[in-house]
């Protein structure tokens, strides 16, 4: 039986050619089809990685990160039980377990603290948005990928990206110029770091409960299936101020730029500026006194020239003084709130200002565009109004029949009754110290103290929130005097509330405005 000899040719060596057994047209048709099939073969589509590089981080990459951190040891935790990351000392205190970079022990820690209260050279954002399994940048949540792509296009993309291989969650790390703080962790730089982290986190839809404590470790070398896959993108170090500015621009947030220091070309220019400010202050003070008298006499409610409840001031017939009209109306609103025993909140005063300004613009704009001051200036106006109203000595606030206030004779009568009742109570305490009366009084006293303490804590929280809210809206804190007027408490009460909340007001403020 004969066998065919192997030709030694590979399948790729075979080509279609005109055959003697096929017609010429058929052979040419087959050749054309073969060429078309080759050109129409689908090519591999690169997955969407949001502009991120998916080359795994190397040992040299980690050395660069270590050098930037500028530390020889890190506080680490092998697993999620972070209580085991502390050692119990003989005196009963706890100390963090620190791991040196030049040991294998650090490589066994899935979690590390890349920052501490006094020092930070990186910014960490924990993204809790679920993607897909795999651990590649293409497995990130689609929304996260789109944001990262935008950050990269603005040259502010993360330096390191760590991705959970089981669900696509991630952590992003930015290299920043180191920032420092005092032993309590307080400094302007740390506040800027927190603000930048918050803005970046909100943009990436982050986990708001992540607080720069333990994060996934880029230095982990173990085999845990949930260990993050790390990818170094670049080694650029960014200034926090530049980073937060660009991120705010991307997010459409207002920039809280500090008011530039005024420069005057001459002493005469300085004198004129001071005179102008003094005249403006005097004008507003005169306006405040005018409103004070109007409110005291109850004349404002009978004004026949009111438009939508607003008395419009006119520069010329048909042209309204919009700012003065709005400020005057805000003052009236503040006085009414005080008369009614209500809080002089920024929102209420600003609402009154805006309403009056819009009325003046509608009826006396005279073709001018609306030039209502920005929100920061309106908040300053609200504080000025609150100061005028709370310091007012108008007779509208001198009524002896005001609720919650007693006359001199009433106070004397109460004191007398208190002394007489106190004498009888004291006798009962002596004769029956463990009697029913004493026990009831102790219980009542205990409950009263608890309510008083709860009320004090609640008020302290409200005062602290007032300061935090003002800072988040304006970029600066109100004064202690403003808060005291807002909550009708002493300045010392405000200072105690700030101390409890750990809020430190900036230096260089007026005496009495610091805790």
DODRENGU-407714 format. One record per residue (C-alpha): residue number from 1; residue in one letter; x, y, z. Coordinates in steps of 0.1 Angstrom, whole numbers, plus 5000, padded with zeros to 4 digits. Layout:
N
<NUM; "A"; <X; Y; Z>> ...
This chain:
515
<1; "X"; <5000; 5000; 5000>> <2; "X"; <5014; 5033; 4989>> <3; "X"; <5015; 5062; 5012>> <4; "X"; <5017; 5099; 5002>> <5; "X"; <5049; 5116; 5010>> <6; "X"; <5047; 5145; 5033>> <7; "X"; <5054; 5177; 5015>> <8; "X"; <5065; 5196; 5046>> <9; "X"; <5044; 5226; 5037>> <10; "X"; <5023; 5244; 5063>> <11; "X"; <4987; 5253; 5058>> <12; "X"; <4997; 5289; 5053>> <13; "X"; <5018; 5279; 5024>> <14; "X"; <4987; 5270; 5003>> <15; "X"; <4974; 5297; 4980>> <16; "X"; <4944; 5298; 4957>> <17; "X"; <4953; 5298; 4921>> <18; "X"; <4935; 5293; 4888>> <19; "X"; <4929; 5256; 4884>> <20; "X"; <4928; 5236; 4853>> <21; "X"; <4896; 5219; 4866>> <22; "X"; <4878; 5252; 4873>> <23; "X"; <4867; 5279; 4850>> <24; "X"; <4888; 5311; 4850>> <25; "X"; <4859; 5331; 4864>> <26; "X"; <4852; 5307; 4892>> <27; "X"; <4888; 5307; 4902>> <28; "X"; <4890; 5345; 4902>> <29; "X"; <4858; 5347; 4923>> <30; "X"; <4872; 5324; 4949>> <31; "X"; <4904; 5344; 4951>> <32; "X"; <4884; 5377; 4955>> <33; "X"; <4863; 5361; 4983>> <34; "X"; <4894; 5350; 5001>> <35; "X"; <4908; 5385; 5000>> <36; "X"; <4876; 5400; 5012>> <37; "X"; <4874; 5375; 5041>> <38; "X"; <4908; 5385; 5051>> <39; "X"; <4901; 5422; 5051>> <40; "X"; <4868; 5418; 5070>> <41; "X"; <4883; 5398; 5099>> <42; "X"; <4873; 5417; 5131>> <43; "X"; <4902; 5432; 5151>> <44; "X"; <4905; 5432; 5189>> <45; "X"; <4887; 5461; 5206>> <46; "X"; <4907; 5477; 5234>> <47; "X"; <4886; 5479; 5267>> <48; "X"; <4877; 5513; 5282>> <49; "X"; <4901; 5520; 5310>> <50; "X"; <4893; 5556; 5315>> <51; "X"; <4927; 5567; 5303>> <52; "X"; <4945; 5546; 5330>> <53; "X"; <4976; 5525; 5324>> <54; "X"; <4971; 5488; 5334>> <55; "X"; <5008; 5479; 5339>> <56; "X"; <5011; 5464; 5374>> <57; "X"; <5032; 5484; 5398>> <58; "X"; <5068; 5471; 5401>> <59; "X"; <5093; 5471; 5430>> <60; "X"; <5109; 5502; 5416>> <61; "X"; <5075; 5520; 5415>> <62; "X"; <5070; 5511; 5452>> <63; "X"; <5105; 5524; 5460>> <64; "X"; <5096; 5558; 5445>> <65; "X"; <5064; 5559; 5465>> <66; "X"; <5083; 5550; 5497>> <67; "X"; <5108; 5578; 5490>> <68; "X"; <5080; 5603; 5486>> <69; "X"; <5063; 5593; 5518>> <70; "X"; <5096; 5601; 5535>> <71; "X"; <5091; 5575; 5563>> <72; "X"; <5109; 5544; 5575>> <73; "X"; <5080; 5528; 5592>> <74; "X"; <5042; 5525; 5587>> <75; "X"; <5014; 5516; 5610>> <76; "X"; <5000; 5484; 5595>> <77; "X"; <4973; 5459; 5599>> <78; "X"; <4974; 5423; 5585>> <79; "X"; <4936; 5421; 5582>> <80; "X"; <4904; 5441; 5587>> <81; "X"; <4905; 5435; 5625>> <82; "X"; <4922; 5468; 5632>> <83; "X"; <4922; 5462; 5669>> <84; "X"; <4950; 5437; 5663>> <85; "X"; <4971; 5465; 5648>> <86; "X"; <4978; 5478; 5684>> <87; "X"; <4999; 5464; 5712>> <88; "X"; <4989; 5464; 5748>> <89; "X"; <5015; 5480; 5770>> <90; "X"; <5022; 5471; 5806>> <91; "X"; <5006; 5503; 5819>> <92; "X"; <4973; 5495; 5801>> <93; "X"; <4978; 5518; 5772>> <94; "X"; <4979; 5508; 5735>> <95; "X"; <5007; 5514; 5710>> <96; "X"; <5004; 5510; 5672>> <97; "X"; <5022; 5482; 5655>> <98; "X"; <5048; 5498; 5633>> <99; "X"; <5065; 5479; 5604>> <100; "X"; <5098; 5489; 5588>> <101; "X"; <5100; 5491; 5550>> <102; "X"; <5131; 5469; 5549>> <103; "X"; <5113; 5439; 5565>> <104; "X"; <5090; 5413; 5550>> <105; "X"; <5064; 5419; 5577>> <106; "X"; <5051; 5451; 5560>> <107; "X"; <5044; 5430; 5529>> <108; "X"; <5020; 5409; 5549>> <109; "X"; <4999; 5439; 5559>> <110; "X"; <4969; 5444; 5536>> <111; "X"; <4962; 5478; 5553>> <112; "X"; <4984; 5507; 5563>> <113; "X"; <4981; 5543; 5574>> <114; "X"; <4998; 5563; 5547>> <115; "X"; <4991; 5595; 5567>> <116; "X"; <4988; 5606; 5603>> <117; "X"; <4974; 5635; 5622>> <118; "X"; <5006; 5655; 5621>> <119; "X"; <5019; 5647; 5586>> <120; "X"; <5006; 5638; 5552>> <121; "X"; <5024; 5634; 5518>> <122; "X"; <4995; 5617; 5499>> <123; "X"; <4958; 5623; 5495>> <124; "X"; <4937; 5591; 5495>> <125; "X"; <4901; 5588; 5482>> <126; "X"; <4882; 5556; 5487>> <127; "X"; <4857; 5549; 5459>> <128; "X"; <4829; 5526; 5470>> <129; "X"; <4812; 5523; 5436>> <130; "X"; <4808; 5487; 5425>> <131; "X"; <4823; 5477; 5391>> <132; "X"; <4830; 5442; 5378>> <133; "X"; <4854; 5415; 5389>> <134; "X"; <4889; 5413; 5374>> <135; "X"; <4911; 5439; 5390>> <136; "X"; <4918; 5458; 5358>> <137; "X"; <4911; 5496; 5353>> <138; "X"; <4885; 5484; 5327>> <139; "X"; <4866; 5468; 5356>> <140; "X"; <4860; 5501; 5374>> <141; "X"; <4825; 5515; 5376>> <142; "X"; <4816; 5533; 5343>> <143; "X"; <4809; 5566; 5361>> <144; "X"; <4842; 5564; 5380>> <145; "X"; <4861; 5558; 5347>> <146; "X"; <4844; 5588; 5331>> <147; "X"; <4855; 5610; 5360>> <148; "X"; <4890; 5597; 5360>> <149; "X"; <4893; 5603; 5323>> <150; "X"; <4883; 5639; 5328>> <151; "X"; <4908; 5643; 5357>> <152; "X"; <4936; 5629; 5335>> <153; "X"; <4926; 5653; 5307>> <154; "X"; <4931; 5682; 5331>> <155; "X"; <4965; 5667; 5342>> <156; "X"; <4953; 5660; 5377>> <157; "X"; <4947; 5623; 5375>> <158; "X"; <4957; 5600; 5404>> <159; "X"; <4993; 5588; 5408>> <160; "X"; <4983; 5554; 5421>> <161; "X"; <4952; 5533; 5414>> <162; "X"; <4943; 5502; 5435>> <163; "X"; <4914; 5480; 5424>> <164; "X"; <4895; 5453; 5442>> <165; "X"; <4896; 5422; 5420>> <166; "X"; <4863; 5409; 5433>> <167; "X"; <4840; 5439; 5428>> <168; "X"; <4858; 5468; 5410>> <169; "X"; <4859; 5491; 5440>> <170; "X"; <4890; 5512; 5442>> <171; "X"; <4913; 5536; 5460>> <172; "X"; <4931; 5565; 5444>> <173; "X"; <4963; 5581; 5457>> <174; "X"; <4976; 5616; 5448>> <175; "X"; <5012; 5626; 5456>> <176; "X"; <5011; 5661; 5473>> <177; "X"; <5036; 5685; 5488>> <178; "X"; <5038; 5674; 5525>> <179; "X"; <5015; 5691; 5549>> <180; "X"; <5020; 5694; 5587>> <181; "X"; <4999; 5700; 5618>> <182; "X"; <5004; 5705; 5655>> <183; "X"; <5000; 5676; 5681>> <184; "X"; <4963; 5680; 5680>> <185; "X"; <4962; 5676; 5642>> <186; "X"; <4951; 5712; 5636>> <187; "X"; <4966; 5734; 5609>> <188; "X"; <4954; 5754; 5579>> <189; "X"; <4972; 5729; 5556>> <190; "X"; <4953; 5700; 5571>> <191; "X"; <4921; 5718; 5566>> <192; "X"; <4930; 5724; 5530>> <193; "X"; <4938; 5687; 5527>> <194; "X"; <4904; 5677; 5541>> <195; "X"; <4886; 5702; 5518>> <196; "X"; <4905; 5689; 5487>> <197; "X"; <4898; 5653; 5497>> <198; "X"; <4861; 5661; 5502>> <199; "X"; <4858; 5678; 5468>> <200; "X"; <4876; 5650; 5450>> <201; "X"; <4856; 5624; 5468>> <202; "X"; <4823; 5640; 5460>> <203; "X"; <4833; 5642; 5423>> <204; "X"; <4842; 5604; 5424>> <205; "X"; <4811; 5596; 5445>> <206; "X"; <4833; 5583; 5473>> <207; "X"; <4827; 5566; 5505>> <208; "X"; <4821; 5595; 5529>> <209; "X"; <4829; 5575; 5560>> <210; "X"; <4865; 5569; 5549>> <211; "X"; <4887; 5592; 5570>> <212; "X"; <4923; 5588; 5561>> <213; "X"; <4929; 5561; 5585>> <214; "X"; <4937; 5526; 5573>> <215; "X"; <4938; 5523; 5536>> <216; "X"; <4947; 5494; 5513>> <217; "X"; <4985; 5490; 5511>> <218; "X"; <5003; 5494; 5478>> <219; "X"; <5032; 5475; 5495>> <220; "X"; <5013; 5443; 5501>> <221; "X"; <5030; 5412; 5486>> <222; "X"; <5007; 5384; 5498>> <223; "X"; <4984; 5362; 5479>> <224; "X"; <4950; 5371; 5494>> <225; "X"; <4923; 5369; 5467>> <226; "X"; <4908; 5402; 5477>> <227; "X"; <4941; 5420; 5477>> <228; "X"; <4940; 5452; 5456>> <229; "X"; <4957; 5453; 5422>> <230; "X"; <4979; 5484; 5421>> <231; "X"; <4989; 5504; 5391>> <232; "X"; <5013; 5534; 5391>> <233; "X"; <5003; 5561; 5367>> <234; "X"; <5029; 5588; 5372>> <235; "X"; <5052; 5603; 5399>> <236; "X"; <5040; 5640; 5398>> <237; "X"; <5038; 5658; 5431>> <238; "X"; <5010; 5684; 5432>> <239; "X"; <5003; 5715; 5453>> <240; "X"; <4971; 5712; 5473>> <241; "X"; <4961; 5747; 5464>> <242; "X"; <4964; 5741; 5426>> <243; "X"; <4947; 5707; 5429>> <244; "X"; <4917; 5719; 5447>> <245; "X"; <4913; 5749; 5424>> <246; "X"; <4913; 5727; 5393>> <247; "X"; <4889; 5701; 5409>> <248; "X"; <4865; 5729; 5419>> <249; "X"; <4865; 5742; 5384>> <250; "X"; <4857; 5707; 5370>> <251; "X"; <4829; 5703; 5396>> <252; "X"; <4815; 5738; 5390>> <253; "X"; <4821; 5749; 5426>> <254; "X"; <4828; 5784; 5436>> <255; "X"; <4864; 5793; 5444>> <256; "X"; <4870; 5805; 5479>> <257; "X"; <4899; 5829; 5472>> <258; "X"; <4910; 5850; 5500>> <259; "X"; <4904; 5887; 5496>> <260; "X"; <4935; 5902; 5481>> <261; "X"; <4954; 5926; 5502>> <262; "X"; <4948; 5961; 5489>> <263; "X"; <4977; 5980; 5477>> <264; "X"; <4977; 6018; 5476>> <265; "X"; <5000; 6037; 5454>> <266; "X"; <5002; 6067; 5478>> <267; "X"; <4994; 6079; 5512>> <268; "X"; <4967; 6101; 5497>> <269; "X"; <4950; 6071; 5481>> <270; "X"; <4950; 6052; 5514>> <271; "X"; <4935; 6082; 5532>> <272; "X"; <4908; 6085; 5506>> <273; "X"; <4900; 6048; 5508>> <274; "X"; <4897; 6050; 5546>> <275; "X"; <4874; 6081; 5543>> <276; "X"; <4852; 6063; 5518>> <277; "X"; <4848; 6033; 5541>> <278; "X"; <4840; 6056; 5570>> <279; "X"; <4814; 6075; 5550>> <280; "X"; <4798; 6042; 5539>> <281; "X"; <4797; 6029; 5575>> <282; "X"; <4782; 6062; 5587>> <283; "X"; <4756; 6061; 5560>> <284; "X"; <4746; 6025; 5569>> <285; "X"; <4745; 6035; 5606>> <286; "X"; <4723; 6064; 5598>> <287; "X"; <4700; 6042; 5578>> <288; "X"; <4700; 6017; 5607>> <289; "X"; <4690; 6044; 5632>> <290; "X"; <4663; 6056; 5608>> <291; "X"; <4648; 6021; 5606>> <292; "X"; <4652; 6018; 5644>> <293; "X"; <4630; 6048; 5650>> <294; "X"; <4605; 6037; 5623>> <295; "X"; <4601; 6003; 5639>> <296; "X"; <4598; 6017; 5674>> <297; "X"; <4570; 6041; 5664>> <298; "X"; <4552; 6014; 5644>> <299; "X"; <4551; 6036; 5613>> <300; "X"; <4564; 6011; 5588>> <301; "X"; <4531; 5992; 5586>> <302; "X"; <4512; 6024; 5575>> <303; "X"; <4536; 6035; 5548>> <304; "X"; <4514; 6041; 5517>> <305; "X"; <4544; 6038; 5493>> <306; "X"; <4551; 6001; 5501>> <307; "X"; <4555; 5979; 5470>> <308; "X"; <4550; 5942; 5478>> <309; "X"; <4558; 5950; 5514>> <310; "X"; <4590; 5969; 5505>> <311; "X"; <4596; 6006; 5508>> <312; "X"; <4616; 6015; 5477>> <313; "X"; <4642; 6043; 5479>> <314; "X"; <4646; 6064; 5448>> <315; "X"; <4677; 6081; 5433>> <316; "X"; <4656; 6099; 5407>> <317; "X"; <4620; 6093; 5396>> <318; "X"; <4619; 6058; 5380>> <319; "X"; <4654; 6048; 5392>> <320; "X"; <4656; 6029; 5425>> <321; "X"; <4685; 6028; 5450>> <322; "X"; <4685; 5990; 5450>> <323; "X"; <4712; 5983; 5475>> <324; "X"; <4699; 6008; 5501>> <325; "X"; <4664; 5995; 5496>> <326; "X"; <4674; 5959; 5501>> <327; "X"; <4695; 5967; 5532>> <328; "X"; <4668; 5988; 5548>> <329; "X"; <4642; 5960; 5543>> <330; "X"; <4666; 5934; 5557>> <331; "X"; <4670; 5956; 5588>> <332; "X"; <4632; 5957; 5592>> <333; "X"; <4630; 5920; 5588>> <334; "X"; <4657; 5916; 5615>> <335; "X"; <4638; 5939; 5639>> <336; "X"; <4606; 5920; 5634>> <337; "X"; <4623; 5887; 5641>> <338; "X"; <4638; 5900; 5673>> <339; "X"; <4604; 5914; 5684>> <340; "X"; <4588; 5880; 5678>> <341; "X"; <4616; 5862; 5698>> <342; "X"; <4628; 5843; 5667>> <343; "X"; <4664; 5837; 5657>> <344; "X"; <4682; 5861; 5634>> <345; "X"; <4694; 5836; 5610>> <346; "X"; <4715; 5844; 5579>> <347; "X"; <4689; 5827; 5557>> <348; "X"; <4660; 5848; 5569>> <349; "X"; <4679; 5881; 5566>> <350; "X"; <4693; 5872; 5531>> <351; "X"; <4658; 5862; 5519>> <352; "X"; <4645; 5896; 5530>> <353; "X"; <4674; 5914; 5512>> <354; "X"; <4669; 5894; 5480>> <355; "X"; <4632; 5900; 5480>> <356; "X"; <4636; 5938; 5484>> <357; "X"; <4664; 5940; 5458>> <358; "X"; <4643; 5922; 5432>> <359; "X"; <4613; 5945; 5439>> <360; "X"; <4635; 5975; 5434>> <361; "X"; <4650; 5960; 5403>> <362; "X"; <4616; 5953; 5388>> <363; "X"; <4600; 5987; 5395>> <364; "X"; <4631; 6009; 5393>> <365; "X"; <4658; 5991; 5374>> <366; "X"; <4657; 6018; 5347>> <367; "X"; <4672; 5994; 5321>> <368; "X"; <4701; 5983; 5344>> <369; "X"; <4711; 5947; 5347>> <370; "X"; <4706; 5931; 5381>> <371; "X"; <4738; 5935; 5401>> <372; "X"; <4729; 5918; 5433>> <373; "X"; <4760; 5912; 5454>> <374; "X"; <4775; 5877; 5455>> <375; "X"; <4765; 5853; 5483>> <376; "X"; <4796; 5859; 5503>> <377; "X"; <4788; 5896; 5504>> <378; "X"; <4752; 5889; 5513>> <379; "X"; <4764; 5868; 5542>> <380; "X"; <4786; 5897; 5554>> <381; "X"; <4755; 5919; 5551>> <382; "X"; <4735; 5895; 5572>> <383; "X"; <4761; 5896; 5600>> <384; "X"; <4761; 5935; 5598>> <385; "X"; <4723; 5935; 5601>> <386; "X"; <4724; 5911; 5630>> <387; "X"; <4749; 5933; 5648>> <388; "X"; <4727; 5965; 5643>> <389; "X"; <4695; 5947; 5655>> <390; "X"; <4710; 5930; 5685>> <391; "X"; <4727; 5962; 5697>> <392; "X"; <4696; 5983; 5692>> <393; "X"; <4683; 6002; 5723>> <394; "X"; <4650; 6010; 5707>> <395; "X"; <4620; 6014; 5730>> <396; "X"; <4603; 5987; 5710>> <397; "X"; <4624; 5962; 5731>> <398; "X"; <4618; 5980; 5765>> <399; "X"; <4583; 5968; 5773>> <400; "X"; <4580; 5954; 5808>> <401; "X"; <4552; 5931; 5797>> <402; "X"; <4574; 5911; 5774>> <403; "X"; <4571; 5874; 5780>> <404; "X"; <4597; 5858; 5802>> <405; "X"; <4607; 5890; 5820>> <406; "X"; <4596; 5901; 5855>> <407; "X"; <4594; 5936; 5869>> <408; "X"; <4615; 5946; 5899>> <409; "X"; <4585; 5942; 5923>> <410; "X"; <4577; 5908; 5908>> <411; "X"; <4613; 5896; 5913>> <412; "X"; <4613; 5908; 5950>> <413; "X"; <4580; 5889; 5956>> <414; "X"; <4595; 5857; 5940>> <415; "X"; <4626; 5861; 5961>> <416; "X"; <4605; 5863; 5993>> <417; "X"; <4585; 5833; 5985>> <418; "X"; <4617; 5814; 5976>> <419; "X"; <4632; 5822; 6010>> <420; "X"; <4601; 5811; 6029>> <421; "X"; <4598; 5779; 6009>> <422; "X"; <4635; 5773; 6013>> <423; "X"; <4634; 5775; 6051>> <424; "X"; <4606; 5748; 6053>> <425; "X"; <4625; 5726; 6028>> <426; "X"; <4657; 5729; 6048>> <427; "X"; <4639; 5718; 6079>> <428; "X"; <4626; 5687; 6061>> <429; "X"; <4661; 5678; 6049>> <430; "X"; <4673; 5679; 6085>> <431; "X"; <4645; 5659; 6102>> <432; "X"; <4640; 5633; 6073>> <433; "X"; <4672; 5630; 6052>> <434; "X"; <4661; 5597; 6038>> <435; "X"; <4624; 5604; 6038>> <436; "X"; <4600; 5604; 6008>> <437; "X"; <4603; 5642; 6003>> <438; "X"; <4642; 5640; 6002>> <439; "X"; <4641; 5611; 5978>> <440; "X"; <4617; 5628; 5955>> <441; "X"; <4637; 5660; 5956>> <442; "X"; <4670; 5641; 5948>> <443; "X"; <4653; 5624; 5919>> <444; "X"; <4639; 5656; 5906>> <445; "X"; <4673; 5673; 5910>> <446; "X"; <4690; 5645; 5892>> <447; "X"; <4665; 5646; 5863>> <448; "X"; <4669; 5684; 5861>> <449; "X"; <4707; 5681; 5859>> <450; "X"; <4704; 5655; 5832>> <451; "X"; <4681; 5677; 5812>> <452; "X"; <4704; 5707; 5817>> <453; "X"; <4734; 5687; 5806>> <454; "X"; <4715; 5674; 5775>> <455; "X"; <4704; 5709; 5767>> <456; "X"; <4739; 5723; 5771>> <457; "X"; <4753; 5696; 5748>> <458; "X"; <4726; 5702; 5722>> <459; "X"; <4733; 5739; 5722>> <460; "X"; <4770; 5733; 5720>> <461; "X"; <4764; 5711; 5689>> <462; "X"; <4743; 5738; 5673>> <463; "X"; <4769; 5764; 5679>> <464; "X"; <4796; 5742; 5665>> <465; "X"; <4774; 5734; 5635>> <466; "X"; <4768; 5772; 5630>> <467; "X"; <4806; 5778; 5627>> <468; "X"; <4811; 5748; 5604>> <469; "X"; <4782; 5757; 5582>> <470; "X"; <4795; 5793; 5579>> <471; "X"; <4830; 5781; 5570>> <472; "X"; <4817; 5757; 5544>> <473; "X"; <4796; 5784; 5527>> <474; "X"; <4820; 5814; 5530>> <475; "X"; <4855; 5800; 5536>> <476; "X"; <4858; 5819; 5569>> <477; "X"; <4844; 5816; 5604>> <478; "X"; <4820; 5841; 5620>> <479; "X"; <4832; 5859; 5652>> <480; "X"; <4824; 5848; 5687>> <481; "X"; <4803; 5879; 5691>> <482; "X"; <4782; 5870; 5660>> <483; "X"; <4775; 5835; 5675>> <484; "X"; <4767; 5849; 5709>> <485; "X"; <4741; 5873; 5693>> <486; "X"; <4728; 5844; 5672>> <487; "X"; <4721; 5821; 5701>> <488; "X"; <4716; 5847; 5728>> <489; "X"; <4744; 5833; 5750>> <490; "X"; <4776; 5847; 5764>> <491; "X"; <4809; 5847; 5746>> <492; "X"; <4823; 5823; 5771>> <493; "X"; <4795; 5798; 5763>> <494; "X"; <4805; 5801; 5726>> <495; "X"; <4841; 5795; 5734>> <496; "X"; <4834; 5764; 5754>> <497; "X"; <4813; 5750; 5726>> <498; "X"; <4842; 5756; 5701>> <499; "X"; <4866; 5740; 5725>> <500; "X"; <4845; 5709; 5728>> <501; "X"; <4841; 5706; 5690>> <502; "X"; <4878; 5711; 5684>> <503; "X"; <4872; 5742; 5663>> <504; "X"; <4902; 5766; 5663>> <505; "X"; <4895; 5801; 5650>> <506; "X"; <4923; 5817; 5630>> <507; "X"; <4947; 5840; 5646>> <508; "X"; <4948; 5877; 5641>> <509; "X"; <4912; 5883; 5649>> <510; "X"; <4899; 5909; 5674>> <511; "X"; <4903; 5903; 5711>> <512; "X"; <4875; 5881; 5724>> <513; "X"; <4869; 5864; 5691>> <514; "X"; <4891; 5834; 5698>> <515; "X"; <4882; 5804; 5720>> 
